[in-house]
């Protein structure tokens, strides 16, 4: 939740994280949270770089598509696809991005999934528990450094150089994942 405008939206919480963990048992899921505060929120390039860095080092990203989302998640999904990070989309049946029947451009479409989600997702699931189950099918990406598209390099470099050293939640997560010693 980024602010008061999100108070009525369904957003990630401890409950959703617990459900993903439940689905992934017995494996442990380490969550990289883009909403953790950073030391300098006015460093916009570094903040964008943090999001892209998390996408880059993650074994997979789990997208909450229960309701309409904004530009940020679209960019994160595109970046994940470009870097080869699997995308698991939680889009329950008959929700914003997935519906049994949709009148669309003058025709009736059955089993509709939004084209961007359909094209980018490794898997589309109904629940966070199912998302955790899918995580078990994805090989871990220990010390993964995929090729990064040129349009993301400046942001990731800014984050690594000027933000990451003071980003306590990320440093702790990376130590836990044995990415940092």
Beta strands, then each sheet from edge to edge (+ up, - down):
strand 1: 60-64
strand 2: 86-90
strand 3: 98-104
strand 4: 107-113
strand 5: 123-125
sheet 1: 1+ 2+ 5+
sheet 2: 3+ 4-
end
